[in-house]
């Protein structure tokens, strides 16, 4: 009976979050409150709270998590360097002569920004400010324009080097080790962030290709919704090859350097993130956009985002300790193992719960609170850890797009002109949600899409 108090703990935390309180302090506060009440009534063993200092020291000593502020710094510095503007202009000139070309340009740039920044909010806002006015001025249907921007902005969830994958890599690794201990297996084998980066590469690129194919379909079926850029506005075609090389080469080289060093085993994610941060500074210097004011802004943004991530991690650690102290993990394990369909039934329920929670919670809370509870159970059932991590990342990306609470929709609504109705944004993302769900189904049917590349590279 005591185990059911863990459900009340979870519901209380969600209720406090919906009331608008800070995520980290909502999680820690509800956890400590339930622990105090439980200890006073004899329903909770306060010895669980003695693990809090060890958890905090573990967070501080975790070298993988150092990659988070470094990747954030890299992304914000590239954003301040006006690279996105140049990429959009160049891609628009390259694909402009064909119908849907501007939408394809936004998708390609969204992919490159995702690989450069890994921050969904920054990508959606940047793309909304830069490309939405241009697309509307060129005669694009508002639903198509807003849908493309939201969908391409969320690619930062799945295209490496993604902050989501960095955080998931750390959590999945711990869950994998816990699952092995639960099964009586003591093996040095683990799951790395590099494994998830490799696993996400093929699904991420397939998703980009699916977005582009949808735009090609729109160009054929409803050409008036995705018109080509008029010839007089395209600029000189003779200068285009040189411009493309000049604009595309630096960010692609930086992305290749960061990803290549991780995937090739030459550097850890943290070391590669440091290289990326320095490379972003070098690029901004070459573009003559680097100064003390920009550096100050980048460092402030990096500090704010990083502080948010780590304070949420601290709050989530306290919450999960109290949840386990009430036997919540045992309750979840019994529920999932008793479901019809076995492993697949449990996976479907977990994916559905995460999808619904994504309406209200950011990926950070879900990664730190929900994944540590359910991942060890699913891994014990025999699921591949890399495949499970990519499935979770894709699922969270889909929830970012889903009306009425998708975070990407809120980001775009904040920068879109008043002439764009909220319902147009909602309708615009529906085709891309269908594409995302199809991608999830494809990955479920062929797990090798996520597992083949890590096996080939790491053996």
Residue pairs with C-beta under 8 A, 6 or more apart in sequence:
2 43
2 326
2 327
3 326
3 327
3 328
3 330
3 331
4 331
5 34
5 38
5 43
5 326
6 323
6 326
6 327
6 328
6 331
7 328
7 331
8 34
9 30
9 31
9 34
9 319
9 322
9 323
9 326
9 328
10 323
10 328
12 30
12 34
13 26
13 27
13 30
13 31
13 319
13 369
14 360
14 361
16 26
16 29
16 30
17 23
17 26
17 360
17 361
17 365
18 360
21 29
23 312
23 315
23 361
23 362
23 364
23 365
24 308
24 311
24 312
24 314
24 315
24 316
25 315
26 315
27 312
27 315
27 316
27 318
27 319
27 365
27 369
28 314
28 315
28 318
28 319
30 319
31 315
31 318
31 319
31 321
31 322
31 323
32 318
32 322
34 44
34 322
34 326
35 44
35 46
35 48
35 49
35 322
35 325
37 44
38 44
38 325
38 326
39 45
39 46
43 326
44 322
44 325
44 326
45 325
48 321
48 322
48 324
48 325
49 321
49 322
49 325
51 321
52 317
52 318
52 321
55 317
55 318
55 321
56 314
56 317
59 65
59 310
59 313
59 314
59 317
62 170
63 268
63 270
64 166
64 169
64 170
64 193
64 268
64 269
64 270
65 166
65 167
65 170
65 310
65 313
66 270
66 273
67 166
67 193
67 269
67 270
67 272
67 273
68 163
68 166
68 167
68 306
68 309
68 310
69 302
69 303
69 305
69 306
70 270
70 273
70 274
70 276
70 277
71 117
71 118
71 161
71 163
71 166
71 273
71 276
71 277
72 118
72 119
72 163
72 301
72 302
72 305
72 306
73 277
73 280
73 298
73 299
73 302
74 116
74 117
74 258
74 273
74 276
74 277
74 279
74 280
75 116
75 117
75 118
75 119
75 122
75 280
76 117
76 119
76 122
76 297
76 298
76 301
76 302
77 277
77 280
77 281
77 283
77 284
77 294
77 298
78 84
78 113
78 116
78 117
78 251
78 280
78 283
78 284
79 117
79 122
79 126
80 284
80 289
80 294
80 297
80 298
81 280
81 283
81 284
81 287
81 289
81 290
82 287
82 289
83 116
83 247
83 250
83 251
83 283
83 287
84 109
84 113
84 126
84 127
84 130
85 130
86 247
87 109
87 112
87 113
87 247
87 248
87 251
88 105
88 106
88 109
88 127
88 130
88 131
88 134
89 247
90 240
90 243
90 244
90 247
90 248
91 104
91 105
91 106
91 108
91 109
92 101
92 102
92 105
92 134
92 229
93 234
93 235
93 240
93 243
94 101
94 105
94 240
94 244
95 101
95 102
95 104
95 105
95 108
96 102
96 105
96 228
96 229
96 233
96 234
97 228
97 229
97 231
97 234
98 104
98 219
98 228
99 219
99 223
99 226
99 227
99 228
100 215
100 216
100 218
100 219
100 226
101 228
101 229
102 131
102 134
102 135
102 138
102 140
102 226
102 229
103 135
103 140
103 144
103 145
103 148
103 215
103 218
103 226
104 212
104 215
105 131
106 127
106 131
106 135
106 148
106 149
106 152
107 148
107 151
107 152
107 208
107 211
107 212
107 215
108 208
109 127
109 131
109 152
110 123
110 127
110 149
110 151
110 152
110 153
110 155
111 152
111 155
111 159
111 204
111 208
112 251
112 252
112 255
113 123
113 126
113 127
113 156
114 123
114 152
114 153
114 155
114 156
114 157
114 158
114 159
114 162
115 159
115 160
115 161
115 255
115 259
116 251
116 254
116 255
117 123
117 156
118 156
118 159
118 161
118 162
118 163
118 164
118 166
119 156
119 163
119 305
120 153
120 154
120 156
120 157
120 400
120 407
120 408
120 411
121 407
121 411
123 152
123 153
123 154
123 155
123 156
124 149
124 150
124 153
124 154
124 408
124 411
124 412
125 411
125 412
125 414
125 415
127 149
127 152
127 153
128 149
128 153
128 411
128 412
128 415
128 416
129 415
131 145
131 149
132 145
132 146
132 149
132 412
132 415
132 416
132 417
132 420
133 417
135 145
135 148
136 142
136 145
136 417
136 419
136 420
138 227
138 229
139 224
139 227
140 225
140 226
140 227
141 222
141 224
141 225
141 226
142 419
142 420
142 421
142 424
142 428
143 225
143 424
143 425
143 427
143 428
144 215
144 218
144 225
144 226
144 428
145 428
146 412
146 416
146 420
146 424
146 425
146 428
146 429
147 425
147 427
147 428
147 429
147 430
147 431
147 432
148 211
148 215
148 428
148 432
149 412
150 401
150 406
150 408
150 409
150 412
150 425
150 428
150 429
150 432
151 211
151 401
151 408
151 429
151 432
151 435
152 211
153 408
153 411
153 412
154 397
154 400
154 401
154 408
155 204
155 207
155 208
155 397
156 162
156 163
156 164
157 164
157 363
157 393
157 394
157 396
157 397
157 400
158 164
158 165
158 200
158 203
158 204
158 207
158 390
158 393
158 394
158 397
159 200
159 204
159 208
160 196
160 197
160 198
160 200
160 201
160 204
160 259
160 262
161 197
161 258
161 259
161 262
161 269
161 272
161 273
161 276
162 197
162 200
162 393
163 309
164 363
164 367
164 393
164 396
165 193
165 196
165 197
165 200
165 389
165 393
166 193
166 269
167 309
167 363
167 364
167 367
167 368
168 196
168 367
168 371
168 389
168 392
168 393
169 191
169 192
169 193
169 195
169 196
169 269
169 389
170 193
171 367
171 368
171 371
171 372
171 375
172 191
172 196
172 371
172 375
172 385
172 386
172 388
172 389
173 190
173 191
173 192
173 385
174 372
175 371
175 372
175 375
175 376
175 379
175 385
176 190
176 191
176 375
176 376
176 379
176 385
177 190
178 376
179 375
179 376
179 377
179 379
179 380
180 186
180 187
180 189
182 376
182 380
183 380
191 385
191 386
191 389
192 269
193 262
193 269
194 262
194 263
194 265
194 269
194 458
195 385
195 386
195 454
195 458
196 386
196 389
196 390
196 393
197 259
197 262
197 263
197 269
198 263
198 386
198 453
198 454
198 457
198 458
199 386
199 387
199 389
199 390
199 450
199 451
199 453
199 454
200 390
200 393
200 450
201 453
202 449
202 450
202 452
202 453
203 390
203 394
203 439
203 443
203 449
203 450
206 439
206 442
206 449
207 394
207 435
207 436
207 439
210 435
210 438
210 439
211 432
211 435
214 431
214 432
214 435
215 226
218 225
218 226
219 226
250 283
250 286
251 283
254 276
254 279
254 280
254 283
257 272
257 275
257 276
257 279
258 272
258 273
258 275
258 276
258 279
259 272
260 266
261 267
261 271
261 272
261 275
262 268
262 269
262 272
263 457
265 458
267 275
281 290
284 290
284 294
308 364
309 364
312 364
312 365
312 368
313 364
313 368
316 365
316 368
316 369
317 368
319 369
320 368
320 369
320 372
320 373
323 329
323 373
328 373
329 373
329 376
329 377
332 373
332 374
332 377
333 377
336 346
336 349
336 350
336 374
336 377
336 378
336 381
337 346
337 377
337 381
339 345
339 346
339 349
341 348
342 381
343 378
343 381
343 382
343 383
346 377
346 378
346 381
347 378
347 383
347 391
350 374
350 378
351 391
351 392
351 395
351 440
353 370
354 366
354 370
354 392
354 395
354 396
354 399
355 395
355 398
355 399
355 402
356 399
357 366
357 370
357 399
358 366
358 395
358 396
358 398
358 399
358 400
358 402
358 406
359 399
359 402
359 404
359 405
359 406
360 405
361 369
362 407
363 396
363 400
366 396
367 396
371 392
375 385
375 388
378 388
379 385
379 388
384 447
384 450
384 451
386 450
386 451
386 454
387 443
387 447
387 450
387 451
390 443
390 450
391 440
391 443
391 444
391 450
394 436
394 439
394 440
394 443
395 440
397 436
398 433
398 436
398 437
398 440
399 406
400 406
400 407
400 408
401 408
401 409
401 429
401 432
401 433
401 436
402 429
402 433
403 409
403 426
403 429
404 426
406 429
408 429
409 422
409 425
409 426
409 429
412 425
413 422
413 425
416 425
442 449
443 449
443 450
